[in-house]
């Protein structure tokens, strides 16, 4: 297998991975893994696991090592390293893991309700402005927390926003608690650090700069993707689409077309979406602007669902001890 990484980098990646996957066989045997598949990826799948000692359910990400190149292992190590830094109520937690000759097993927060895309498609009525705000604030809190740690997600989309509980248990969106997941494309970037140049993520959610191949600011690209999600919550469809799913047409729309929102949408909500989907990066609203936006604040000075505070001493590893 060819690789762009030298031996020292691969050894460092192994050290990071082994720090996460450090369970002994005896510890790992305390978990049963069901046949139920929650999702599939390029290198494996996610199943439901259960701690036999506490009857606690977790998600188990099973990664087939035989399919991984040295580059893949380095990227997985980077994801491990980033995820191990994130302790937030609206971010999927990695509790630990185990590794044998053929597989890696990551123990993660279990989201029972599927992803936000499936939930939105199941809605019979449009969300109210307050319901949209409740869901969106959780996403802002999660991404703001990451950005404060100089972590750029780079793949924010409905499919990577999970519902903590079963969809049918919600009678309104103000009970809809979310978890931001999948940090496979995440990267560290200082606020004034070098611009990013690669194009990860999903085209429908990509900022114009990525499509043009222009070096970009990671935070601004994340905010664009969040704007796509906010539009989707308001309109129950993505802003840049094509019935044939023609990527060239979608890319054209992202670069040159301003999406239209339903006429009866809250003007304050529309204004925030317009600022987040500003095609010129230097004119796009930043996180501080979102947090001080009148619609986001609900005009009563309440800046967040949880007032931006949570227990900084919280450690998810304690949950499974």
C-alpha positions in Angstrom: 0.0 0.0 0.0 1.4 3.4 -0.9 1.3 6.2 1.6 2.2 9.9 1.8 3.1 9.4 5.5 6.5 8.5 6.7 7.2 5.8 9.3 7.4 8.3 12.2 3.9 9.6 11.4 2.5 6.1 11.2 4.0 5.2 14.6 2.6 8.4 16.1 -0.9 7.5 14.6 -0.6 4.1 16.2 0.1 5.6 19.6 -3.0 7.8 19.4 -5.2 4.9 18.2 -3.9 2.6 20.9 -4.6 5.3 23.6 -8.3 5.1 22.7 -8.4 1.3 22.0 -6.8 0.3 25.3 -9.5 -2.0 26.7 -8.3 -5.4 27.7 -10.0 -8.5 26.2 -11.6 -9.1 29.6 -13.0 -5.5 29.7 -14.3 -5.7 26.2 -16.0 -9.0 26.9 -18.3 -7.2 29.3 -20.1 -5.9 26.1 -22.4 -7.7 23.8 -22.7 -6.5 20.2 -26.1 -7.0 18.6 -26.8 -7.8 15.0 -28.7 -4.6 14.6 -26.9 -2.2 12.2 -27.4 1.5 12.8 -25.3 2.6 9.8 -22.6 1.7 7.4 -19.4 3.5 6.3 -16.5 3.0 4.0 -14.5 0.9 6.5 -17.2 -0.8 8.6 -20.5 -0.3 10.4 -22.1 0.9 13.6 -24.0 -1.6 15.7 -25.8 -1.5 19.1 -23.8 -2.7 22.1 -24.8 -3.4 25.7 -22.7 -3.3 28.9 -23.7 -6.5 30.6 -22.7 -5.1 34.0 -24.9 -2.0 34.0 -27.3 -2.8 31.1 -26.1 0.5 29.4 -26.6 0.7 25.7 -23.8 2.2 23.5 -23.1 2.5 19.8 -20.2 0.3 18.6 -18.3 1.5 15.5 -16.7 -1.6 14.0 -13.8 -0.8 11.7 -12.3 -3.5 9.4 -8.6 -3.0 9.6 -8.0 -5.1 6.5 -9.5 -2.4 4.3 -7.3 0.4 5.7 -4.3 1.9 4.0 -1.6 3.7 6.1 -3.2 7.0 5.1 -6.6 5.7 6.4 -5.0 4.7 9.7 -3.5 8.2 10.0 -6.9 9.8 9.4 -8.6 7.5 11.9 -6.0 8.3 14.5 -6.6 12.0 13.9 -10.4 11.4 14.4 -9.6 9.4 17.6 -7.4 12.3 18.9 -10.0 14.9 18.2 -13.0 12.9 19.6 -11.0 12.2 22.8 -10.9 16.0 23.4 -14.6 16.6 23.1 -16.8 16.4 26.2 -20.1 18.2 25.4 -23.8 17.3 25.8 -24.5 17.8 22.1 -21.5 15.9 20.7 -21.3 12.1 20.4 -18.7 10.9 22.9 -16.1 8.2 22.4 -15.9 6.3 25.6 -13.1 4.0 24.7 -12.3 1.0 22.4 -10.7 -2.3 21.8 -8.6 -3.6 19.0 -7.7 -7.1 17.8 -5.9 -8.4 14.8 -8.7 -7.7 12.3 -11.1 -5.1 13.8 -11.2 -1.9 15.8 -14.2 -1.3 18.1 -15.1 2.2 19.3 -17.7 2.6 22.0 -19.8 5.7 21.4 -22.9 7.6 22.6 -26.0 5.8 21.4 -28.4 8.0 19.5 -31.7 6.1 19.4 -33.7 8.4 17.1 -31.7 8.2 13.9 -30.5 11.3 12.0 -32.1 14.7 11.6 -32.7 14.2 7.8 -35.0 11.2 8.5 -36.8 13.2 11.2 -37.4 16.3 9.0 -38.7 14.1 6.2 -41.2 12.5 8.6 -42.7 15.9 9.8 -46.3 16.5 8.8 -46.3 20.2 9.5 -43.6 22.9 9.3 -41.6 23.6 12.4 -42.4 26.8 14.3 -39.7 29.5 14.7 -39.3 28.6 18.3 -38.9 24.8 17.5 -36.3 25.6 14.8 -34.5 27.8 17.3 -34.4 25.1 19.9 -32.8 22.5 17.6 -30.5 25.1 15.9 -29.1 26.4 19.3 -27.9 22.9 20.2 -26.0 22.7 16.9 -24.5 26.2 17.5 -23.4 25.2 21.0 -21.7 22.1 19.7 -19.9 23.8 16.8 -19.0 26.8 18.9 -17.5 24.5 21.5 -15.4 22.8 18.8 -14.3 26.1 17.3 -13.2 27.3 20.7 -10.9 24.3 20.8 -9.7 25.1 17.2 -11.5 22.0 15.9 -13.2 22.4 12.5 -15.8 19.8 11.7 -15.9 20.1 7.9 -18.9 17.7 7.4 -21.8 19.3 9.1 -25.0 17.9 7.6 -28.3 16.5 8.6 -27.0 12.9 8.4 -24.3 13.7 11.0 -26.8 15.3 13.4 -28.4 12.5 15.5 -31.4 12.4 17.7 -30.8 11.2 21.3 -34.2 9.6 21.6 -36.7 7.8 19.3 -38.3 10.1 16.8 -41.8 8.9 17.8 -41.3 10.1 21.3 -41.4 13.8 20.2 -44.6 15.7 20.0 -42.8 18.9 19.2 -39.2 19.9 18.3 -38.7 21.6 21.6 -38.1 18.1 23.0 -35.7 17.2 20.2 -32.2 16.8 21.6 -29.4 16.3 19.2 -25.8 15.0 19.0 -23.2 16.2 16.5 -21.4 13.1 15.1 -18.8 11.9 12.6 -15.5 13.8 13.0 -13.8 11.9 10.2 -13.0 15.0 8.2 -12.3 17.2 11.2 -9.0 19.1 11.5 -7.3 21.6 13.8 -7.0 25.2 12.6 -6.0 28.2 14.6 -8.2 31.3 14.1 -5.4 33.1 12.1 -3.7 29.9 11.0 -3.0 28.8 7.4 -6.0 28.5 5.2 -7.3 25.0 4.3 -7.2 23.8 0.8 -8.7 20.3 0.5 -12.3 19.6 -0.2 -13.9 17.1 2.3 -17.5 16.7 3.2 -20.7 16.6 1.1 -21.3 18.8 -2.0 -24.8 19.9 -1.0 -23.4 21.5 2.2 -20.2 22.8 0.8 -19.3 26.5 0.8 -18.6 28.2 -2.6 -14.9 28.6 -1.8 -14.5 24.8 -1.6 -16.2 24.3 -4.9 -14.0 26.9 -6.6 -10.9 25.4 -5.1 -10.0 28.5 -3.2 -8.2 28.3 0.1 -10.7 28.8 2.8 -11.3 29.5 6.5 -12.6 26.4 8.3 -14.8 28.2 10.7 -16.5 30.1 7.8 -17.0 26.8 5.9 -18.6 25.2 9.0 -21.0 28.2 9.4 -22.1 27.9 5.7 -22.9 24.2 6.4 -24.8 25.2 9.5 -26.7 27.8 7.4 -27.7 25.0 5.0 -29.0 23.0 8.0 -30.9 26.1 9.3 -32.5 26.6 5.9 -33.5 22.9 5.9 -35.1 23.2 9.3 -37.2 26.1 8.0 -38.1 24.9 4.6 -37.9 21.1 5.1 -35.7 20.8 2.1 -32.1 21.7 1.3 -31.5 25.1 -0.4 -29.4 23.7 -3.3 -31.0 20.7 -5.0 -31.7 19.3 -8.3 -34.4 16.7 -9.2 -31.8 14.7 -11.1 -29.3 15.2 -8.4 -27.0 16.7 -11.0 -23.8 17.7 -9.0 -22.9 20.3 -11.6 -26.3 22.0 -11.3 -26.0 21.9 -7.5 -22.6 23.4 -7.6 -23.8 26.2 -9.9 -26.6 27.0 -7.5 -24.2 27.1 -4.5 -21.9 29.5 -6.3 -24.4 31.8 -8.1 -28.0 31.3 -6.9 -29.6 32.7 -3.8 -32.1 30.2 -2.4 -35.7 31.2 -1.7 -37.5 30.6 1.6 -41.2 30.2 2.2 -43.0 33.6 2.3 -44.4 33.1 5.8 -41.0 32.5 7.5 -40.0 34.6 10.5 -38.1 37.7 9.1 -35.4 37.4 11.7 -34.8 33.8 10.9 -34.6 34.6 7.2 -32.1 37.4 7.9 -29.8 35.0 9.8 -30.0 32.3 7.1 -29.1 35.0 4.5 -26.1 36.0 6.5 -24.9 32.4 7.0 -25.4 31.6 3.3 -23.4 34.7 2.2 -21.4 33.5 -0.7 -18.4 35.9 -0.1 -16.5 34.4 2.8 -15.4 37.7 4.3 -19.0 39.0 4.5 -20.4 35.8 6.0 -21.5 36.1 9.6 -19.2 34.6 12.2 -20.0 32.6 15.3 -20.0 35.7 17.5 -22.5 37.3 15.2 -24.7 34.2 15.4 -24.6 34.2 19.2 -25.7 37.9 19.3 -28.3 37.7 16.5 -31.7 39.0 17.6 -33.6 35.9 16.2 -31.1 33.5 17.9 -31.5 35.4 21.2 -35.3 35.3 20.8 -35.1 39.1 21.6 -35.1 38.3 25.4 -31.4 38.1 26.0 -31.4 34.3 26.4 -28.5 33.2 24.2 -28.8 29.4 24.5 -30.8 26.4 25.4 -28.3 25.6 28.2 -27.0 29.2 28.5 -23.7 28.0 27.1 -22.7 26.3 30.4 -22.1 22.7 31.3 -20.0 20.7 33.6 -16.4 21.2 32.3 -15.3 18.3 34.6 -17.7 15.9 32.8 -15.8 12.9 31.5 -17.8 10.3 29.4 -15.3 7.6 30.3 -16.7 7.7 33.8 -20.1 6.6 32.5 -18.8 3.2 31.6 -16.5 2.6 34.6 
